[in-house]
Amino acid sequence: MIIHDTQESVYTTTEVAEITGFSLRQLDYWARERMIMPSFQQAHGSGSRRLYTVEDLVQLNIVRQLKKHNWSTQKIHKAIETLKDIMNDANPLRNAILIHGKGTIFALSKTREGERILIDALSTTGQQVMSFVLETLLEEIKSTTSALGIDKPIDADDAPVEVAQMGGREPCY
């Protein structure tokens, strides 16, 4: 681990391989294919090295969880590419929660307008499955609890988000 001037911990590809259990070859391939790219430093030719942040390790953990549930690298890559297009974000796993279901991967993400949407990340168009505005739902809950005399502060940024795996045993983040 390297501590950079900004006091941010960064990790070499070798360290990331040790931490995540992915091979150096997998990490190299994913970076070249722009699937999961190190956000601190990209390789710039022979002899240079990639440097990953903790945020990158979280994204790799998401991929590891999907692979643990027998999702192929190709399907995961397709889901990430679909999310990149829909979210207009080069690193969509930073801002989306992935949920695997039977035969597909769903993504809960936020649009530029602040609306949270559920997307089928493996459909060719990234078909929207469900749309709701979390903030509106929280306001409705506040109103209802207030009317019932059960006033507890709820803040959209502090609200817990629970993700249930469809048909399953454990959440996949």
Number of C-alpha atoms within 10 A of each C-alpha: 12 13 10 10 7 6 8 12 15 24 22 17 20 15 15 23 17 12 12 15 12 16 14 15 11 12 22 16 14 16 16 13 11 15 21 23 24 25 15 17 15 15 15 9 7 6 6 10 14 20 23 23 19 16 15 22 19 15 19 20 18 20 24 19 17 21 14 11 11 9 17 13 16 9 16 20 18 17 25 24 21 22 26 16 13 18 17 12 13 16 21 23 23 14 16 20 18 27 22 23 15 9 7 16 19 24 27 20 23 19 13 9 7 12 14 18 19 21 25 25 28 22 15 10 13 19 15 16 13 11 14 13 14 16 15 12 12 15 14 12 14 18 14 13 14 12 10 9 9 11 13 9 9 13 12 13 8 8 11 9 9 7 14 15 17 14 9 11 8 10 14 22 21
